[in-house]
Amino acid sequence: MLNGKVALVTGAASGIGAGTARRFAQEGARVVLADVQDEEGQQVQGEITGAGGQALYVHCDVSDADSVRRAVEAGVQAFGRLDIVFANAGVNGVWAPIDELQPDEWDQTLAINLRGTYLTVHFAVPHLKRAGGGSIIITSSVNGNRTFSSPGASAYSTSKAGQVAFMKMIALELGRDGIRCNAVCPGLIHTNIEERTEHKGTEKLGIEVELPEGSPALNEGEGEPVDVADTCLFLASDLSRHVSGVELYVDGGASLLR
């Protein structure tokens, strides 16, 4: 489905990014893997090349403009073009009551999640235009767009809502250039992102959502990275040639309850 295409994936060393990079490679794309986790990223590169695919790992801090520019240029230099951008890198950051959440903690979450999305798209778009069009996919979340029940997640939810607004703005801006832009909004996906989340005093907020008989959603709303990866494959491929400006919820319908 992606033969001849070149895809840039940020946050490609683990979780949704790694799963999607593997899926893109399986469908014939040459993949640029961008992350700050060098050992893990190189391992994903080895898995893809070992399976007969083509991949390049580049160190990239998405909050830093020069780092993103260098990563994009390295990928284009290696593979000659750019057709697909998966702006996936992100963090949960610090979750805390708003009067305890510190300005630098707020700034770091917004810098990685929202500024990082902007920088990725900013430096990639000229190459997409030169390729005659392409697909931009942004990893947002149900948080900030459909649910607001995660205690202390004000910075995270704000960044995720901002990503969807950004996506809709550039979907129209880039339409005449044949560039589509959409967002995936995962719910509970089994990754290790929660291990890197810092909770400070969130128990004091008293926000708790429990369904006494469990969730009636598909698989009780729990998914795997491949579930998001397959959705991204649709958005990256020509099957979604007339789809732009849309956020797709990948949560089995669970967020409809909240």
Rosetta blueprint (number, residue, H / E / L):
1 M L
2 L L
3 N L
4 G L
5 K L
6 V E
7 A E
8 L E
9 V E
10 T E
11 G L
12 A L
13 A L
14 S L
15 G H
16 I H
17 G H
18 A H
19 G H
20 T H
21 A H
22 R H
23 R H
24 F H
25 A H
26 Q H
27 E L
28 G L
29 A L
30 R E
31 V E
32 V E
33 L E
34 A E
35 D E
36 V L
37 Q L
38 D H
39 E H
40 E H
41 G H
42 Q H
43 Q H
44 V H
45 Q H
46 G H
47 E H
48 I H
49 T H
50 G H
51 A L
52 G L
53 G L
54 Q E
55 A E
56 L E
57 Y E
58 V E
59 H E
60 C L
61 D L
62 V L
63 S L
64 D L
65 A H
66 D H
67 S H
68 V H
69 R H
70 R H
71 A H
72 V H
73 E H
74 A H
75 G H
76 V H
77 Q H
78 A H
79 F H
80 G L
81 R L
82 L L
83 D L
84 I E
85 V E
86 F E
87 A E
88 N L
89 A L
90 G L
91 V L
92 N L
93 G L
94 V E
95 W E
96 A L
97 P L
98 I L
99 D L
100 E L
101 L L
102 Q L
103 P H
104 D H
105 E H
106 W H
107 D H
108 Q H
109 T H
110 L H
111 A H
112 I H
113 N H
114 L H
115 R H
116 G H
117 T H
118 Y H
119 L H
120 T H
121 V H
122 H H
123 F H
124 A H
125 V H
126 P H
127 H H
128 L H
129 K H
130 R H
131 A L
132 G L
133 G L
134 G E
135 S E
136 I E
137 I E
138 I E
139 T E
140 S L
141 S L
142 V L
143 N E
144 G L
145 N L
146 R L
147 T E
148 F L
149 S L
150 S L
151 P L
152 G L
153 A L
154 S H
155 A H
156 Y H
157 S H
158 T H
159 S H
160 K H
161 A H
162 G H
163 Q H
164 V H
165 A H
166 F H
167 M H
168 K H
169 M H
170 I H
171 A H
172 L H
173 E H
174 L L
175 G H
176 R H
177 D H
178 G L
179 I E
180 R E
181 C E
182 N E
183 A E
184 V E
185 C E
186 P E
187 G L
188 L E
189 I E
190 H L
191 T L
192 N L
193 I H
194 E H
195 E H
196 R H
197 T L
198 E E
199 H E
200 K L
201 G L
202 T H
203 E H
204 K H
205 L H
206 G L
207 I L
208 E L
209 V L
210 E L
211 L L
212 P L
213 E L
214 G L
215 S L
216 P L
217 A L
218 L H
219 N H
220 E H
221 G H
222 E E
223 G E
224 E L
225 P H
226 V H
227 D H
228 V H
229 A H
230 D H
231 T H
232 C H
233 L H
234 F H
235 L H
236 A H
237 S L
238 D H
239 L H
240 S H
241 R L
242 H L
243 V L
244 S L
245 G L
246 V L
247 E E
248 L E
249 Y E
250 V E
251 D L
252 G L
253 G L
254 A H
255 S H
256 L H
257 L H
258 R L
